Amino acid sequence: MATLTVTEARQKLGGWLDAAIAGKDVRIVRRNALVALRPVPLRRDDDALQEYGLTARQLARAHRRIREQIKAERARGTVRGFTGKAEDLRG
């Protein structure tokens, strides 16, 4: 078991996260509270609901609408490729 201050955790955060993923009990002290690091299962089926408040039906409609918008912009020739550079995002 490891109990760390925020400063200690920050210095080697990646290593502490790896330890928690491997099943080691890792806790961080913040003021008068202990916060445990624990992996949580990925639940792809409800990510949109948890993150954005969208139901499966709303997500499907949004997905269709976005695909249609991309298709229309490609037809107009207004879609630009992303090079990975932030300055290319500016219009």
N, C-alpha and C positions, 0 to 999 in steps of 0.2 A: 504494500500500500504506500502511496506517495501523497503527501499533503504539502502543497506548495503555496507560496504567496503569488500574487498576480505577476510581480516582477520576475520571479523564478520561472513561472509558467510561460511568460512571454518570451524569455530568452531562448527556450528550446521547445516552442509550441508544437512544431511538427513531430518531434520525438515523443512528446507527451500524448499527442493524439494517436500516434502509432501504438503506444503502450496501451491506451484505452481500447483501441480496436482489437488488440491482442488479448484483451480480457483483464488487464491489470487495473486495479482500483486506483484511480487518479482523482484527487480532490484539490480544489483551489479555494483558499481562504479569501473572502472579500468582506471587509468590515467584520461583522460578527456572524457571518454565514459561511457554510461550506457548500461549494457547488461541485457536483460530481460530473466527470466527463464519462459519457457512455455512448457507444454507437447505437444508432436507432435504425431499424430496417427501412429500406427504401420502399415507398408505397406509391408507385407510379399511377395507380388507378385513381388516387384522390389528390394528387399534387396541385392540379388546377383549382380544385375547390379550396384547399387549404391556403394556397398562395394568393389566389385572385378572387375567390368567392364564386367561381363558375361551376355550374352543374355540368354533367357529361353532355347534355343536350346543347347547352350554351357554348361549351368548348367546341363541339362538332360544328356548330354554325359559324363560330369565329374562324375556325380552321378553313372551312369552305370559303368564307368571305376573303380571308387573307390570300388563299390560293388564287381566287378569281382576280383580286387586285394585282397580284404579281403577274398573272397571265396577261392582263390588260396592259400593264406597264411594259412588259416585254414586247407586246405587239406594237406599242407606240415607240419603242426604242428608248424608253426613259429609265430603264433599270441599269444601274452602274454596279460593277463588281466591287467587292470589298477587298482591299489590299492588306488590311490589318493596321493601317495607319489612321490615327484619329483625325488628322487633317482632311482625309478623304471623305469623312462623314459630313463635313460642312458643305452646305449646298451652294 
